[in-house]
Amino acid sequence: MSQKASSLVAGAKQWATYYGKFTQGAESAALAAPLRARAAWDANDADAFADVFTENGSILVDDEQINGREAIRAFFTEAFAAGGVLAGTRIISDPIEIKLVEPGVAVVITDGGVLHGAETTVPAQQTVRGTWVTVREGEEWRLVSQQTSPVQG
């Protein structure tokens, strides 16, 4: 196997672990939106991150509620830019529960946090519980709302 093919296989195996126990059915479909958001954050790609949200989606960052896809895009463009508060960061968002509220609507609960620099695990005092509200728009799942709360380590 070539080096590139080997790298792609390793990456696919790693991403498969991000689904945790939610690998099939509606739960895994609902989890796709938070996982796309994670991939966009890890790439520090504000456009891809914002595009995971519905047009009227929102996210709570620290104490600031950011409403609307374009406001999310603007905030993360600045935050991910060189010298920005989130430049070079990645996130951990391991799913612990998925609640299907009704067909096409789900709440995904995750554990994780923000990784800075070479960190590979979230420091205990920075661990957060995330709540991701997802909806199906056509064939794609999107985020309506995302927020995190500190978990005491």
Secondary structure, DSSP 8 states (H G I E B T S, - for coil): --HHHHHHHHHHHHHHHTTTT--SHHHHHHHHHHHHHHHHHHTT-HHHHHHTEEEEEEEEETTEEEESHHHHHHHHHHHHSTTSTTTT-EEEEEEEEEEEEETTEEEEEEEEEEE-TT--S--GGG-EEEEEEEEEETTEEEEEEEEEEE---
